[in-house]
Amino acid sequence: MPRPTILEGGEPRPLIVDPSLSLLGTDERSSLLQVFDACARRGGKEADEVEQFEQRFAARHGSPQAVAVASATSGLQVALQALGVGQGDEVLVPPYTFPASCHAVLHAGARPVFVDVDRETLCLDPDLITRRLTPRTKAVMVVHIGGKPARMGPLLEAARRHGLVVVEDAAQAHGATYAGRPVGTLGDAGVFSFSPKLMTSLRGGVILTSDAQVAERCRQFRFHGLPGIRNRVRQQRQLATSVAPHFVHHVAGYSLMMTALQAAVLMPQLDKLHERFARRHANGAYLAQGLGRLSGLQPVLGCVEGKSNFYMLEVMYDPAGFAGLDRDQLVTALSWEGVPISPTAVTHTPVYDNPSLAAFCDLPCPVAEDVLPRLLVFGHPLQSLVLDGGHDDLDRILDRVALVHRHAAQLVEFFQAEGRP
């Protein structure tokens, strides 16, 4: 059969992207080289850079304590252990997240227990917490998926009522707020990622907490059980006789330090985070408004108390609005048109469908099982930085989506004739 007009030529169009956009620039390069040279002069030893970054990140979020780590996954594990979660305990987790959230629970010695998401936020539903409690339940891990804050008000209320600690997986949620407060500062601990997110050092993470004792335990777990005062030893400051010995290993810790070079790359980005968040939030709202005008597309914007950074713009898809074109066919057609899009960037199905977590699913999560196969993701930084640019690229995306919408019936016929998924 003849190709629909939309497919003439048969070759994908170039990805809609502005090559001038970058996560990292001259400020980060300059900071990195300065610290590189300083480390070289010290014979490869690190000094104050990580501690300086911790202090600045904590101040930026209004948190008393920050502990930088090698990754957000290790940060979640360390935070759980520092809060007393361990062998035999249960941690409530959502089924829509990157598997690392649940793996961190396992690494801490606990068992993940899945609590379904709500449709408004796609985050853990606080109204279901009570139903999943057992005598072994110790903590709740809430994931601000896609940069959208969970409904933290009722979630914290439920957790406090039952004596549970709350860990926020804010890996994707830099700059996002709930009721005007930064996410990651609302629970007992919050963890951010610095793999490609709104801030990046390619890898790395940080733990925020308001509890100095929890922060000290995080530092001990982070580096072989040594106390946090080791920083003062490295800087060759004289320790008072009242200070406890600094080479006492209090717990069987790990080697999960952030490096000075990572801190160097991150520090200039802190000064830009407010601006970058504002731009992505405005662009995400603009793109969501345009997509929402088409039948079959319903952007997921989260709760009214939350302000998303649109790390991902998630859109619920109804094939009926596109002449029955299924989700994967729509993604294929839009990718042919250069639109940066994917099915769910985290998981196509609930995370407990992964072999590493299947044994921990004792009850299904029907909302997650319903929505995840119907999700589309626009603007993920790993696909394109379009949400960091101007409206021209966003308008091109909207034009291409509208084009596919108009030709949806032809595309259904084409895929049927080709026998392609």
Buried (B, 14 or more C-beta within 10 A) or exposed (E): EEEBEBBEEEEEEEEBBBEEBEBBEEBBEEBBEEBEEBBEEEEEEBBBBBBBBBEBBBEBBEBEBBBBBBBBBBBBBBBBBBBEBEEEBBBBBBBBBBBBBBBBBBBBBBBBBBBBBBEBBBBBBBBBBEEBBEEEBBBBBBBBBBBBBBBBBBBBEBBEEEEBBBBBBBBBBBBBBBEEBBBBBBBBBBBBBBBBBBBBBEBBBBBBBBBEEBBBBBBBBBBBBBBBBBBBBBEEEEEEEEEEEBEEEBEEBBEBBBBBBBBBBBBBBBEBBEEBBEBBBEBBBBBBEBBEEBEBBBBBBBBEBBBBBBBBBBBBBEBEBBBEBBBBBBBBBBBBBBBBBBBBBBBBBBBBBEEEBEEBBEEEBEBBBEBBBBBBBBBBBEBBBBBBBEEEBBBBBBEBBBBBBEBBEBBBEBBEEEEEE
